[in-house]
């Protein structure tokens, strides 16, 4: 399928992909890491959406954060696991735009335009935190073990963060099928099961000089890489919230019975219960607010661009996204729980798999601590303290 060239074309392509993904979402959730969702990922790769943020100079349409956020939200409402698979892919396209050489951009953008996807190997287990890296690159060889490697299992390329001979952070692109690369499916989480974000091991993997980027440099200047990456995460949460809300609405209109207490009070159907109406009205308002905050954050990033004018501009972008991610995550977890309060005991039947919304939201929402997002928002508003210049805000 050709790459969408406009916002409207990208949104239409996302809706087509979502319609293809939705019927299998429950089964993919149940299968987890025991079955690689090959058909769903093939549909993603063939959608043309992987290339929408490649700039015009690189052969793409150069669509911005507003388009990307809406595309991610639409896909996540159908299946948030599949939506998360290319999250790092879009970050890596941004990294290449800013820090890849002309030759590297030409080569790797060509891969993306052909429907080939980047996976990530950026986090590790066993250290003091996920970015306490022990993966090394020395004499052109990469050695290390990564975890939370979303997308790596089925990607064409994997971007691996490592420390070079001087202890400086670098990013190396290696082919998924390169000698010395092994990606496991050891992923066992309560939610986001079909991401299969398990262990990747790199043993003496050769790294071409042109496919090695000074990643530390990316965060030594005002940047929006982190904000744009987090915007995609926020869109996943808002998509989950919208999906849970829609399933609540559908169940209430077609399946739910009123509670005995509601019948005694005069309700003939579940939707007549005044408490159901109050809860649903409150929830729909909060989901729409989350959607609006996501769109506002995306528009802020569009105005600031990938190259912010100064540290304050970068801070405003990061904090706008932090607010959207924090609020959207809270609403997604709430919506995933409220579906049962709204719809009653029968909605908890395993055949409906409605609990997947809460499990997906809860699992994904702890990707980065929400409390620190609120902390940095307050520090900026109350004391003019700029937020940290990293990729997790």
PAPAGU-371522 format. One record per residue (C-alpha): residue in one letter; x, y, z; residue number from 1. Coordinates in pm, whole numbers. Example, Ala and Ser with C-alpha at 12.3 -4.5 7.8 and 13.67 -1.06 7.14 Angstrom:
BEGIN
code	c1	c2	c3	pos
a	1230	-450	780	1
s	1367	-106	714	2
! end
This chain:
BEGIN
code	c1	c2	c3	pos
x	0	0	0	1
x	136	348	-79	2
x	243	582	200	3
x	-37	824	301	4
x	58	1176	193	5
x	-180	1389	402	6
x	-328	1392	751	7
x	-666	1277	622	8
x	-511	994	420	9
x	-313	875	722	10
x	-622	881	945	11
x	-818	686	684	12
x	-537	429	661	13
x	-536	399	1041	14
x	-910	334	1043	15
x	-868	63	778	16
x	-593	-101	979	17
x	-796	-75	1301	18
x	-1092	-243	1131	19
x	-864	-527	1028	20
x	-710	-561	1375	21
x	-1019	-534	1595	22
x	-1175	-878	1528	23
x	-860	-1060	1643	24
x	-769	-842	1941	25
x	-925	-1068	2204	26
x	-756	-1380	2072	27
x	-419	-1205	2048	28
x	-461	-1093	2408	29
x	-535	-1450	2513	30
x	-248	-1594	2312	31
x	8	-1350	2451	32
x	364	-1447	2369	33
x	269	-1804	2280	34
x	165	-1697	1930	35
x	349	-1431	1730	36
x	79	-1202	1582	37
x	230	-1231	1235	38
x	-83	-1144	1038	39
x	-156	-834	1245	40
x	202	-713	1217	41
x	207	-783	845	42
x	-101	-563	812	43
x	73	-289	1010	44
x	386	-310	797	45
x	182	-304	475	46
x	-35	-9	580	47
x	211	258	466	48
x	185	421	808	49
x	541	336	915	50
x	675	605	681	51
x	438	895	753	52
x	692	1096	958	53
x	981	1061	713	54
x	1045	1415	584	55
x	983	1514	225	56
x	1358	1539	166	57
x	1386	1174	266	58
x	1111	1056	36	59
x	823	1065	284	60
x	527	1297	340	61
x	672	1466	651	62
x	353	1441	855	63
x	377	1573	1208	64
x	286	1493	1568	65
x	-85	1568	1531	66
x	-118	1305	1260	67
x	98	1054	1443	68
x	-96	1092	1769	69
x	-430	1043	1596	70
x	-304	741	1402	71
x	-170	584	1723	72
x	-493	655	1912	73
x	-708	495	1641	74
x	-495	181	1621	75
x	-470	153	2001	76
x	-847	161	2034	77
x	-853	-155	1819	78
x	-548	-328	1970	79
x	-306	-136	2193	80
x	-45	-412	2179	81
x	-11	-384	1802	82
x	-22	-6	1834	83
x	274	-14	2072	84
x	493	-225	1845	85
x	602	72	1625	86
x	627	327	1908	87
x	1007	320	1912	88
x	1010	295	1533	89
x	880	650	1507	90
x	1128	772	1769	91
x	1409	618	1565	92
x	1290	788	1248	93
x	1311	1119	1437	94
x	1661	1034	1560	95
x	1772	964	1205	96
x	1620	1291	1082	97
x	1828	1490	1329	98
x	2142	1284	1380	99
x	2182	1038	1095	100
x	2422	1111	812	101
x	2282	1170	465	102
x	2397	825	360	103
x	2245	659	666	104
x	1915	840	621	105
x	1897	741	255	106
x	1960	377	335	107
x	1733	337	637	108
x	1452	560	516	109
x	1451	349	201	110
x	1395	45	421	111
x	1103	211	600	112
x	946	331	276	113
x	955	-32	164	114
x	751	-134	471	115
x	1036	-251	693	116
x	1012	-171	1061	117
x	1259	-72	1333	118
x	1247	-251	1667	119
x	1413	-126	1984	120
x	1662	-259	2235	121
x	1700	45	2459	122
x	1628	-81	2812	123
x	1792	-336	3040	124
x	1722	-538	3350	125
x	1949	-596	3646	126
x	2094	-248	3690	127
x	1985	33	3918	128
x	1726	139	3658	129
x	1628	55	3301	130
x	1884	296	3152	131
x	2173	174	3367	132
x	2341	17	3066	133
x	2592	-266	3054	134
x	2568	-324	2679	135
x	2899	-229	2513	136
x	3024	-157	2166	137
x	3395	-200	2111	138
x	3605	-242	1798	139
x	3287	-240	1592	140
x	3127	-527	1785	141
x	2815	-512	2000	142
x	2767	-722	2315	143
x	2485	-708	2567	144
x	2144	-822	2685	145
x	1830	-609	2658	146
x	1470	-639	2776	147
x	1140	-457	2698	148
x	1241	-489	2333	149
x	905	-397	2181	150
x	895	-469	1811	151
x	1239	-630	1794	152
x	1118	-987	1752	153
x	954	-921	1416	154
x	1144	-615	1293	155
x	1384	-580	1002	156
x	1625	-365	1205	157
x	1692	-323	1576	158
x	1826	-3	1730	159
x	2045	-88	2030	160
x	2166	159	2292	161
x	2517	91	2422	162
x	2821	251	2580	163
x	3122	296	2355	164
x	3491	261	2441	165
x	3481	596	2623	166
x	3161	519	2810	167
x	2955	747	2587	168
x	2598	658	2488	169
x	2562	548	2127	170
x	2285	399	1917	171
x	2361	116	1678	172
x	2131	-12	1403	173
x	2178	-382	1336	174
x	1985	-616	1110	175
x	1742	-841	1294	176
x	1884	-1144	1114	177
x	2250	-1049	1170	178
x	2482	-1311	1313	179
x	2491	-1290	1692	180
x	2138	-1145	1733	181
x	1887	-1354	1930	182
x	1542	-1231	2033	183
x	1330	-1436	2271	184
x	955	-1441	2337	185
x	996	-1453	2718	186
x	722	-1197	2780	187
x	464	-1268	3052	188
x	273	-957	3158	189
x	-84	-903	3272	190
x	-143	-666	2980	191
x	0	-555	2646	192
x	65	-925	2596	193
x	95	-930	2217	194
x	382	-679	2216	195
x	613	-971	2309	196
x	871	-727	2445	197
x	1113	-984	2583	198
x	1488	-1041	2589	199
x	1729	-965	2308	200
x	2088	-1086	2325	201
x	2370	-943	2115	202
x	2691	-1143	2097	203
x	2976	-996	1898	204
x	2734	-839	1649	205
x	2919	-636	1383	206
x	2809	-273	1357	207
x	2875	-79	1040	208
x	3036	261	1110	209
x	2758	443	924	210
x	2491	277	1138	211
x	2631	402	1467	212
x	2499	733	1607	213
x	2624	949	1894	214
x	2302	923	2093	215
x	2432	1118	2392	216
x	2458	1425	2169	217
x	2084	1411	2105	218
x	2017	1502	2469	219
x	2294	1758	2509	220
x	2079	2026	2345	221
x	1714	2131	2358	222
x	1520	1846	2198	223
x	1174	1707	2139	224
x	1269	1345	2072	225
x	1149	1242	2416	226
x	831	1447	2394	227
x	738	1302	2056	228
x	808	949	2177	229
x	598	1010	2488	230
x	319	1161	2278	231
x	282	824	2108	232
x	262	654	2449	233
x	-4	905	2554	234
x	-203	825	2240	235
x	-200	455	2329	236
x	-350	529	2670	237
x	-616	759	2525	238
x	-699	493	2266	239
x	-747	233	2539	240
x	-973	474	2729	241
x	-1186	531	2421	242
x	-1213	159	2353	243
x	-1325	84	2709	244
x	-1581	363	2690	245
x	-1720	234	2359	246
x	-1745	-122	2488	247
x	-1930	8	2796	248
x	-2173	195	2573	249
x	-2230	-105	2349	250
x	-2282	-344	2640	251
x	-2522	-107	2814	252
x	-2730	-68	2500	253
x	-2741	-433	2399	254
x	-2668	-671	2688	255
x	-2682	-519	3037	256
x	-2976	-579	3271	257
x	-3067	-323	3535	258
x	-2975	-413	3890	259
x	-3249	-526	4124	260
x	-3209	-202	4317	261
x	-3250	2	3998	262
x	-3567	-189	3905	263
x	-3709	-116	4250	264
x	-3638	250	4183	265
x	-3827	235	3854	266
x	-3561	160	3591	267
x	-3669	-75	3312	268
x	-3328	-100	3141	269
x	-2975	-61	3271	270
x	-2929	272	3098	271
x	-3225	412	3295	272
x	-3040	363	3623	273
x	-2955	719	3737	274
x	-2626	606	3885	275
x	-2526	437	3559	276
x	-2607	757	3375	277
x	-2406	963	3622	278
x	-2101	735	3599	279
x	-2120	707	3222	280
x	-2162	1082	3181	281
x	-1865	1148	3405	282
x	-1653	890	3223	283
x	-1736	1009	2871	284
x	-1648	1364	2978	285
x	-1309	1254	3111	286
x	-1230	1047	2802	287
x	-1316	1340	2575	288
x	-1099	1564	2793	289
x	-810	1320	2755	290
x	-857	1320	2378	291
x	-857	1700	2373	292
x	-544	1719	2590	293
x	-368	1474	2358	294
x	-458	1683	2054	295
x	-346	2001	2230	296
x	-9	1848	2318	297
x	36	1731	1959	298
x	-37	2079	1826	299
x	213	2224	2073	300
x	483	1990	1940	301
x	393	2082	1583	302
x	452	2448	1665	303
x	781	2385	1846	304
x	909	2138	1579	305
x	1179	1874	1617	306
x	1436	2150	1667	307
x	1306	2375	1947	308
x	1434	2732	1952	309
x	1561	2711	2309	310
x	1539	2518	2634	311
x	1215	2686	2738	312
x	1044	2589	2412	313
x	1163	2231	2460	314
x	1032	2237	2816	315
x	688	2357	2707	316
x	663	2073	2459	317
x	776	1810	2707	318
x	539	1931	2978	319
x	242	1951	2742	320
x	297	1587	2656	321
x	359	1496	3021	322
x	17	1633	3111	323
x	-152	1442	2829	324
x	26	1119	2921	325
x	-41	1144	3294	326
x	-407	1235	3261	327
x	-469	998	2973	328
x	-318	709	3168	329
x	-533	777	3472	330
x	-847	795	3259	331
x	-757	473	3074	332
x	-713	281	3399	333
x	-1037	431	3529	334
x	-1230	345	3213	335
x	-1099	-10	3219	336
x	-1235	-53	3569	337
x	-1560	141	3529	338
x	-1680	-84	3247	339
x	-1771	-344	3512	340
x	-1931	-97	3752	341
x	-2142	31	3463	342
x	-2231	-301	3302	343
x	-2274	-532	3599	344
x	-2168	-882	3697	345
x	-2236	-1050	3364	346
x	-1987	-821	3191	347
x	-1709	-991	3387	348
x	-1762	-1316	3197	349
x	-1434	-1435	3049	350
x	-1585	-1467	2700	351
x	-1606	-1088	2668	352
x	-1242	-1029	2776	353
x	-1340	-680	2891	354
x	-1073	-695	3156	355
x	-811	-655	2881	356
x	-873	-280	2878	357
x	-775	-240	3243	358
x	-486	-484	3210	359
x	-351	-308	2903	360
x	-389	39	3054	361
x	-241	-64	3388	362
x	58	-237	3229	363
x	133	39	2981	364
x	68	328	3223	365
x	363	233	3443	366
x	604	269	3150	367
x	714	600	3306	368
x	602	717	3654	369
x	307	956	3634	370
x	393	1121	3965	371
x	719	1252	3822	372
x	530	1403	3531	373
x	305	1597	3766	374
x	611	1689	3973	375
x	789	1846	3677	376
x	475	2029	3562	377
x	439	2185	3907	378
x	808	2270	3937	379
x	792	2461	3609	380
x	466	2639	3690	381
x	551	2728	4049	382
x	927	2780	4048	383
x	1033	2817	3680	384
x	1235	2495	3702	385
x	1297	2343	3361	386
x	1221	1971	3338	387
x	1504	1724	3279	388
x	1620	1698	2919	389
x	1573	1324	2869	390
x	1339	1092	2682	391
x	1118	961	2964	392
x	912	1272	3045	393
! end
